């Protein structure tokens, strides 16, 4: 009986089945597991040296979606606002996306609007200092917004440099929340990138904030996620000054932190 059992064992694996594993065998198996691990990480889109779960980041745009996958087509799990803190789990991968944890919910956020490990994000803040004067004339550079005509004029001193045409707030009162309210303001924020805004449920570029109390500023006409102006994107706003994309680009280049903005009838 024992002989038959031994024969059957050798028939399945031969004498090699009873050979003890050597250090070389264990090393070969370890290498195979390591290779499979690298291939799996590559398949998942996680690069070597990716961010660990101990890292944190800060949302650096007015509104940023937490999504179920690393794609703008995936469902929205939550809306994060500027200053919100997230734990970074992995990334970047899939063209700059990060897997993050926000308020106990795991999802994905685009890294272009996250400030990681103290690095500068795309949105900067005004230091409180007035804008620099023109290097050529020493005169003040400022922006005039005429609500009656829709004219947005860039000035150096008393000399107009260029006039652009903007869409204003639908609220026609002097100081309503959704009005392009009359008053003197100063540029406090800039963000040139294509950015989602929950105020318009669309994307904008060339954001130049000047009225922090109402979240009003200059920006392009509203766009889709590819940067194309959407139907009605040139219409009345909730208080901001909407500009044709080329005009928004001109104003963004002219504006500086602390620059005076005058809004009037």
C-alpha positions as YAML, in Angstrom:
chain: A
units: angstrom
residues:
- id: 1
  name: UNK
  ca: [0.00, 0.00, 0.00]
- id: 2
  name: UNK
  ca: [2.77, 2.37, 0.88]
- id: 3
  name: UNK
  ca: [4.56, 1.53, -2.35]
- id: 4
  name: UNK
  ca: [1.46, 2.37, -4.42]
- id: 5
  name: UNK
  ca: [1.02, 5.67, -2.61]
- id: 6
  name: UNK
  ca: [4.65, 6.61, -3.20]
- id: 7
  name: UNK
  ca: [4.31, 5.71, -6.89]
- id: 8
  name: UNK
  ca: [1.26, 7.93, -7.26]
- id: 9
  name: UNK
  ca: [3.06, 10.82, -5.61]
- id: 10
  name: UNK
  ca: [6.01, 10.49, -7.95]
- id: 11
  name: UNK
  ca: [3.68, 10.19, -10.90]
- id: 12
  name: UNK
  ca: [2.25, 13.67, -10.08]
- id: 13
  name: UNK
  ca: [5.52, 15.42, -9.45]
- id: 14
  name: UNK
  ca: [8.43, 13.02, -9.58]
- id: 15
  name: UNK
  ca: [11.28, 13.18, -7.11]
- id: 16
  name: UNK
  ca: [11.37, 16.98, -7.43]
- id: 17
  name: UNK
  ca: [8.19, 17.26, -5.31]
- id: 18
  name: UNK
  ca: [10.04, 16.19, -2.24]
- id: 19
  name: UNK
  ca: [13.04, 18.53, -2.81]
- id: 20
  name: UNK
  ca: [13.21, 21.30, -0.17]
- id: 21
  name: UNK
  ca: [13.10, 24.92, -1.43]
- id: 22
  name: UNK
  ca: [16.41, 26.73, -1.60]
- id: 23
  name: UNK
  ca: [17.16, 30.45, -1.11]
- id: 24
  name: UNK
  ca: [17.31, 30.76, -4.89]
- id: 25
  name: UNK
  ca: [13.72, 29.43, -5.15]
- id: 26
  name: UNK
  ca: [12.43, 31.95, -2.64]
- id: 27
  name: UNK
  ca: [14.25, 34.81, -4.40]
- id: 28
  name: UNK
  ca: [12.78, 33.84, -7.76]
- id: 29
  name: UNK
  ca: [9.27, 33.79, -6.28]
- id: 30
  name: UNK
  ca: [9.84, 37.18, -4.65]
- id: 31
  name: UNK
  ca: [10.99, 38.66, -7.94]
- id: 32
  name: UNK
  ca: [7.91, 37.30, -9.72]
- id: 33
  name: UNK
  ca: [5.59, 38.83, -7.11]
- id: 34
  name: UNK
  ca: [7.43, 42.17, -7.35]
- id: 35
  name: UNK
  ca: [7.12, 42.22, -11.15]
- id: 36
  name: UNK
  ca: [3.41, 41.42, -10.94]
- id: 37
  name: UNK
  ca: [2.99, 44.25, -8.41]
- id: 38
  name: UNK
  ca: [4.67, 46.77, -10.70]
- id: 39
  name: UNK
  ca: [2.54, 45.64, -13.64]
- id: 40
  name: UNK
  ca: [-0.61, 45.95, -11.54]
- id: 41
  name: UNK
  ca: [0.29, 49.48, -10.43]
- id: 42
  name: UNK
  ca: [0.95, 50.44, -14.04]
- id: 43
  name: UNK
  ca: [-2.40, 49.00, -15.08]
- id: 44
  name: UNK
  ca: [-4.15, 51.03, -12.39]
- id: 45
  name: UNK
  ca: [-2.34, 54.18, -13.48]
- id: 46
  name: UNK
  ca: [-0.42, 54.67, -10.21]
- id: 47
  name: UNK
  ca: [3.17, 55.74, -10.97]
- id: 48
  name: UNK
  ca: [6.17, 54.79, -8.90]
- id: 49
  name: UNK
  ca: [6.86, 57.32, -6.18]
- id: 50
  name: UNK
  ca: [3.20, 58.41, -6.02]
- id: 51
  name: UNK
  ca: [1.79, 60.43, -3.16]
- id: 52
  name: UNK
  ca: [1.13, 58.50, 0.04]
- id: 53
  name: UNK
  ca: [-1.96, 58.55, 2.24]
- id: 54
  name: UNK
  ca: [-0.18, 60.69, 4.84]
- id: 55
  name: UNK
  ca: [-0.12, 63.73, 2.50]
- id: 56
  name: UNK
  ca: [-2.75, 66.46, 2.55]
- id: 57
  name: UNK
  ca: [-3.87, 69.15, 0.13]
- id: 58
  name: UNK
  ca: [-6.02, 72.27, 0.06]
- id: 59
  name: UNK
  ca: [-8.66, 73.12, -2.56]
- id: 60
  name: UNK
  ca: [-7.43, 76.21, -4.41]
- id: 61
  name: UNK
  ca: [-10.41, 77.13, -6.58]
- id: 62
  name: UNK
  ca: [-13.93, 78.36, -5.80]
- id: 63
  name: UNK
  ca: [-15.55, 74.96, -6.35]
- id: 64
  name: UNK
  ca: [-14.06, 71.53, -7.07]
- id: 65
  name: UNK
  ca: [-15.99, 68.31, -7.55]
- id: 66
  name: UNK
  ca: [-15.12, 65.10, -5.75]
- id: 67
  name: UNK
  ca: [-15.90, 62.39, -8.32]
- id: 68
  name: UNK
  ca: [-16.32, 58.63, -8.22]
- id: 69
  name: UNK
  ca: [-13.61, 58.15, -10.86]
- id: 70
  name: UNK
  ca: [-10.75, 60.12, -12.41]
- id: 71
  name: UNK
  ca: [-12.88, 61.61, -15.17]
- id: 72
  name: UNK
  ca: [-15.16, 64.61, -15.64]
- id: 73
  name: UNK
  ca: [-17.78, 62.15, -16.94]
- id: 74
  name: UNK
  ca: [-18.00, 60.29, -13.62]
- id: 75
  name: UNK
  ca: [-20.69, 61.00, -10.97]
- id: 76
  name: UNK
  ca: [-20.15, 63.79, -8.44]
- id: 77
  name: UNK
  ca: [-19.85, 62.64, -4.82]
- id: 78
  name: UNK
  ca: [-19.42, 66.05, -3.19]
- id: 79
  name: UNK
  ca: [-18.60, 69.67, -3.94]
- id: 80
  name: UNK
  ca: [-15.52, 71.12, -2.23]
- id: 81
  name: UNK
  ca: [-14.86, 74.84, -1.93]
- id: 82
  name: UNK
  ca: [-11.70, 76.91, -1.71]
- id: 83
  name: UNK
  ca: [-9.84, 76.24, 1.54]
- id: 84
  name: UNK
  ca: [-11.28, 72.76, 2.14]
- id: 85
  name: UNK
  ca: [-8.69, 70.19, 3.26]
- id: 86
  name: UNK
  ca: [-8.41, 66.71, 1.77]
- id: 87
  name: UNK
  ca: [-6.25, 63.68, 2.49]
- id: 88
  name: UNK
  ca: [-4.34, 62.57, -0.60]
- id: 89
  name: UNK
  ca: [-4.41, 58.79, -1.01]
- id: 90
  name: UNK
  ca: [-2.68, 58.25, -4.37]
- id: 91
  name: UNK
  ca: [-1.61, 60.18, -7.43]
- id: 92
  name: UNK
  ca: [-1.06, 61.86, -9.69]
- id: 93
  name: UNK
  ca: [-2.38, 59.63, -12.45]
- id: 94
  name: UNK
  ca: [-4.73, 59.82, -15.45]
- id: 95
  name: UNK
  ca: [-3.51, 63.26, -16.55]
- id: 96
  name: UNK
  ca: [-3.18, 64.86, -13.14]
- id: 97
  name: UNK
  ca: [-5.98, 63.34, -11.06]
- id: 98
  name: UNK
  ca: [-5.57, 62.35, -7.40]
- id: 99
  name: UNK
  ca: [-7.46, 59.90, -5.25]
- id: 100
  name: UNK
  ca: [-8.43, 61.84, -2.13]
- id: 101
  name: UNK
  ca: [-10.55, 61.57, 0.99]
- id: 102
  name: UNK
  ca: [-12.88, 64.46, 1.81]
- id: 103
  name: UNK
  ca: [-15.12, 64.49, 4.87]
- id: 104
  name: UNK
  ca: [-14.80, 60.71, 5.15]
- id: 105
  name: UNK
  ca: [-15.65, 60.08, 1.48]
- id: 106
  name: UNK
  ca: [-13.07, 58.63, -0.93]
- id: 107
  name: UNK
  ca: [-13.09, 59.88, -4.49]
- id: 108
  name: UNK
  ca: [-11.06, 61.62, -7.18]
- id: 109
  name: UNK
  ca: [-10.20, 65.29, -7.73]
- id: 110
  name: UNK
  ca: [-8.24, 67.08, -10.44]
- id: 111
  name: UNK
  ca: [-4.82, 68.06, -9.10]
- id: 112
  name: UNK
  ca: [-4.66, 71.32, -11.03]
- id: 113
  name: UNK
  ca: [-6.89, 72.85, -8.36]
- id: 114
  name: UNK
  ca: [-5.23, 71.34, -5.30]
- id: 115
  name: UNK
  ca: [-2.33, 72.84, -3.36]
- id: 116
  name: UNK
  ca: [-0.09, 69.93, -2.36]
- id: 117
  name: UNK
  ca: [2.49, 70.04, 0.42]
- id: 118
  name: UNK
  ca: [2.59, 73.82, 0.51]
- id: 119
  name: UNK
  ca: [3.17, 74.21, -3.23]
- id: 120
  name: UNK
  ca: [1.51, 77.21, -4.88]
- id: 121
  name: UNK
  ca: [-1.88, 76.45, -6.38]
- id: 122
  name: UNK
  ca: [-3.43, 78.17, -9.40]
- id: 123
  name: UNK
  ca: [-5.33, 80.71, -7.28]
- id: 124
  name: UNK
  ca: [-3.36, 83.39, -5.47]
- id: 125
  name: UNK
  ca: [-4.54, 85.97, -2.94]
- id: 126
  name: UNK
  ca: [-4.03, 89.71, -2.71]
- id: 127
  name: UNK
  ca: [-1.46, 90.72, -0.09]
- id: 128
  name: UNK
  ca: [-3.35, 93.95, 0.67]
- id: 129
  name: UNK
  ca: [-0.78, 96.16, -1.05]
- id: 130
  name: UNK
  ca: [-1.92, 98.52, -3.84]
- id: 131
  name: UNK
  ca: [-1.10, 97.65, -7.43]
- id: 132
  name: UNK
  ca: [2.17, 98.88, -8.87]
- id: 133
  name: UNK
  ca: [2.14, 102.00, -11.01]
- id: 134
  name: UNK
  ca: [2.90, 101.91, -14.71]
- id: 135
  name: UNK
  ca: [6.62, 101.48, -15.30]
- id: 136
  name: UNK
  ca: [6.45, 103.86, -18.25]
- id: 137
  name: UNK
  ca: [4.57, 106.84, -16.80]
- id: 138
  name: UNK
  ca: [4.31, 106.25, -13.05]
- id: 139
  name: UNK
  ca: [0.52, 106.66, -13.40]
- id: 140
  name: UNK
  ca: [-2.02, 104.38, -11.75]
- id: 141
  name: UNK
  ca: [-3.30, 101.44, -13.77]
- id: 142
  name: UNK
  ca: [-6.99, 100.76, -13.06]
- id: 143
  name: UNK
  ca: [-10.24, 99.42, -14.55]
- id: 144
  name: UNK
  ca: [-13.50, 101.28, -15.11]
- id: 145
  name: UNK
  ca: [-16.82, 99.40, -15.43]
- id: 146
  name: UNK
  ca: [-19.76, 101.35, -16.86]
- id: 147
  name: UNK
  ca: [-22.94, 99.40, -16.14]
- id: 148
  name: UNK
  ca: [-25.07, 101.65, -18.37]
- id: 149
  name: UNK
  ca: [-23.16, 100.84, -21.55]
- id: 150
  name: UNK
  ca: [-21.41, 97.60, -20.63]
- id: 151
  name: UNK
  ca: [-18.04, 99.18, -21.34]
- id: 152
  name: UNK
  ca: [-15.01, 97.89, -19.44]
- id: 153
  name: UNK
  ca: [-12.14, 100.31, -19.97]
- id: 154
  name: UNK
  ca: [-8.51, 99.74, -19.01]
- id: 155
  name: UNK
  ca: [-6.81, 102.96, -17.87]
- id: 156
  name: UNK
  ca: [-3.32, 104.20, -17.18]
- id: 157
  name: UNK
  ca: [-3.84, 107.42, -15.27]
- id: 158
  name: UNK
  ca: [-6.60, 109.30, -17.09]
- id: 159
  name: UNK
  ca: [-5.76, 107.81, -20.48]
- id: 160
  name: UNK
  ca: [-7.92, 104.89, -21.70]
- id: 161
  name: UNK
  ca: [-5.83, 102.06, -23.15]
- id: 162
  name: UNK
  ca: [-8.55, 99.72, -24.41]
- id: 163
  name: UNK
  ca: [-12.31, 99.31, -24.09]
- id: 164
  name: UNK
  ca: [-13.89, 95.87, -23.85]
- id: 165
  name: UNK
  ca: [-17.57, 94.97, -23.65]
- id: 166
  name: UNK
  ca: [-19.00, 92.87, -20.85]
- id: 167
  name: UNK
  ca: [-22.19, 91.15, -19.71]
- id: 168
  name: UNK
  ca: [-23.30, 92.43, -16.30]
- id: 169
  name: UNK
  ca: [-25.47, 91.13, -13.46]
- id: 170
  name: UNK
  ca: [-29.16, 90.60, -14.12]
- id: 171
  name: UNK
  ca: [-29.94, 92.41, -10.85]
- id: 172
  name: UNK
  ca: [-30.18, 96.07, -11.84]
- id: 173
  name: UNK
  ca: [-30.12, 97.45, -8.29]
- id: 174
  name: UNK
  ca: [-27.20, 99.55, -7.11]
- id: 175
  name: UNK
  ca: [-25.95, 97.12, -4.48]
- id: 176
  name: UNK
  ca: [-27.92, 93.85, -4.68]
- id: 177
  name: UNK
  ca: [-26.15, 90.55, -4.11]
- id: 178
  name: UNK
  ca: [-26.65, 89.51, -7.75]
- id: 179
  name: UNK
  ca: [-25.85, 92.96, -9.11]
- id: 180
  name: UNK
  ca: [-22.57, 94.18, -10.55]
- id: 181
  name: UNK
  ca: [-22.76, 96.49, -7.57]
- id: 182
  name: UNK
  ca: [-21.62, 100.10, -7.74]
- id: 183
  name: UNK
  ca: [-18.53, 100.94, -5.72]
- id: 184
  name: UNK
  ca: [-14.76, 100.99, -5.50]
- id: 185
  name: UNK
  ca: [-13.05, 97.59, -5.32]
- id: 186
  name: UNK
  ca: [-9.59, 96.09, -5.56]
- id: 187
  name: UNK
  ca: [-8.42, 92.95, -7.35]
- id: 188
  name: UNK
  ca: [-7.89, 90.22, -4.76]
- id: 189
  name: UNK
  ca: [-7.65, 86.97, -6.77]
- id: 190
  name: UNK
  ca: [-6.63, 85.69, -10.21]
- id: 191
  name: UNK
  ca: [-6.97, 82.30, -11.89]
- id: 192
  name: UNK
  ca: [-6.34, 81.87, -15.60]
- id: 193
  name: UNK
  ca: [-7.16, 78.17, -15.88]
- id: 194
  name: UNK
  ca: [-10.39, 76.62, -17.17]
- id: 195
  name: UNK
  ca: [-12.29, 76.23, -13.90]
- id: 196
  name: UNK
  ca: [-15.71, 74.97, -12.86]
- id: 197
  name: UNK
  ca: [-17.93, 77.45, -11.01]
- id: 198
  name: UNK
  ca: [-21.08, 76.33, -9.23]
- id: 199
  name: UNK
  ca: [-22.49, 79.86, -9.52]
- id: 200
  name: UNK
  ca: [-23.03, 79.34, -13.27]
- id: 201
  name: UNK
  ca: [-22.90, 75.52, -13.37]
- id: 202
  name: UNK
  ca: [-20.31, 75.87, -16.11]
- id: 203
  name: UNK
  ca: [-16.63, 76.56, -16.70]
- id: 204
  name: UNK
  ca: [-14.84, 79.90, -17.00]
- id: 205
  name: UNK
  ca: [-11.31, 81.13, -17.66]
- id: 206
  name: UNK
  ca: [-9.35, 84.28, -16.75]
- id: 207
  name: UNK
  ca: [-10.96, 84.88, -13.36]
- id: 208
  name: UNK
  ca: [-10.08, 88.27, -11.83]
- id: 209
  name: UNK
  ca: [-11.93, 88.71, -8.53]
- id: 210
  name: UNK
  ca: [-12.67, 92.22, -7.24]
- id: 211
  name: UNK
  ca: [-15.80, 92.06, -5.04]
- id: 212
  name: UNK
  ca: [-15.20, 89.38, -2.43]
- id: 213
  name: UNK
  ca: [-18.47, 90.00, -0.57]
- id: 214
  name: UNK
  ca: [-20.53, 89.03, -3.63]
- id: 215
  name: UNK
  ca: [-17.92, 86.73, -5.21]
- id: 216
  name: UNK
  ca: [-17.95, 89.02, -8.26]
- id: 217
  name: UNK
  ca: [-15.15, 89.36, -10.76]
- id: 218
  name: UNK
  ca: [-14.23, 89.44, -14.43]
- id: 219
  name: UNK
  ca: [-14.15, 86.20, -16.39]
- id: 220
  name: UNK
  ca: [-14.74, 84.70, -19.81]
- id: 221
  name: UNK
  ca: [-18.15, 83.79, -21.13]
- id: 222
  name: UNK
  ca: [-19.23, 80.45, -19.67]
- id: 223
  name: UNK
  ca: [-17.88, 77.32, -21.31]
- id: 224
  name: UNK
  ca: [-18.07, 73.54, -21.38]
- id: 225
  name: UNK
  ca: [-15.32, 71.29, -20.07]
- id: 226
  name: UNK
  ca: [-13.43, 71.56, -23.36]
- id: 227
  name: UNK
  ca: [-13.31, 75.37, -23.28]
- id: 228
  name: UNK
  ca: [-16.05, 75.97, -25.84]
- id: 229
  name: UNK
  ca: [-18.53, 78.80, -25.16]
- id: 230
  name: UNK
  ca: [-21.92, 77.28, -24.36]
- id: 231
  name: UNK
  ca: [-25.32, 78.47, -25.61]
- id: 232
  name: UNK
  ca: [-26.29, 81.56, -23.64]
- id: 233
  name: UNK
  ca: [-22.77, 81.83, -22.24]
- id: 234
  name: UNK
  ca: [-22.65, 85.51, -23.18]
- id: 235
  name: UNK
  ca: [-25.84, 86.42, -21.31]
- id: 236
  name: UNK
  ca: [-26.52, 88.30, -18.08]
- id: 237
  name: UNK
  ca: [-24.61, 87.06, -15.04]
- id: 238
  name: UNK
  ca: [-25.20, 86.72, -11.33]
- id: 239
  name: UNK
  ca: [-23.09, 89.82, -10.73]
- id: 240
  name: UNK
  ca: [-19.80, 89.11, -12.44]
- id: 241
  name: UNK
  ca: [-18.58, 90.78, -15.63]
- id: 242
  name: UNK
  ca: [-18.55, 88.23, -18.46]
- id: 243
  name: UNK
  ca: [-16.23, 88.91, -21.38]
- id: 244
  name: UNK
  ca: [-15.61, 87.35, -24.75]
- id: 245
  name: UNK
  ca: [-12.72, 84.90, -24.28]
- id: 246
  name: UNK
  ca: [-10.13, 87.02, -26.11]
- id: 247
  name: UNK
  ca: [-11.22, 90.09, -24.11]
- id: 248
  name: UNK
  ca: [-11.04, 88.19, -20.82]
- id: 249
  name: UNK
  ca: [-7.49, 87.21, -21.75]
- id: 250
  name: UNK
  ca: [-6.59, 90.87, -22.39]
- id: 251
  name: UNK
  ca: [-8.05, 92.01, -19.07]
- id: 252
  name: UNK
  ca: [-6.35, 89.19, -17.16]
- id: 253
  name: UNK
  ca: [-2.96, 90.24, -18.55]
- id: 254
  name: UNK
  ca: [-3.63, 93.89, -17.62]
- id: 255
  name: UNK
  ca: [-4.94, 93.29, -14.09]
- id: 256
  name: UNK
  ca: [-2.75, 92.96, -11.04]
- id: 257
  name: UNK
  ca: [-3.35, 92.30, -7.36]
- id: 258
  name: UNK
  ca: [-4.56, 95.42, -5.57]
- id: 259
  name: UNK
  ca: [-5.61, 97.14, -8.80]
- id: 260
  name: UNK
  ca: [-8.53, 99.55, -8.33]
- id: 261
  name: UNK
  ca: [-11.84, 98.74, -10.04]
- id: 262
  name: UNK
  ca: [-14.55, 101.39, -10.29]
- id: 263
  name: UNK
  ca: [-18.13, 100.22, -10.99]
- id: 264
  name: UNK
  ca: [-20.84, 102.81, -11.72]
- id: 265
  name: UNK
  ca: [-23.87, 103.65, -13.84]
...
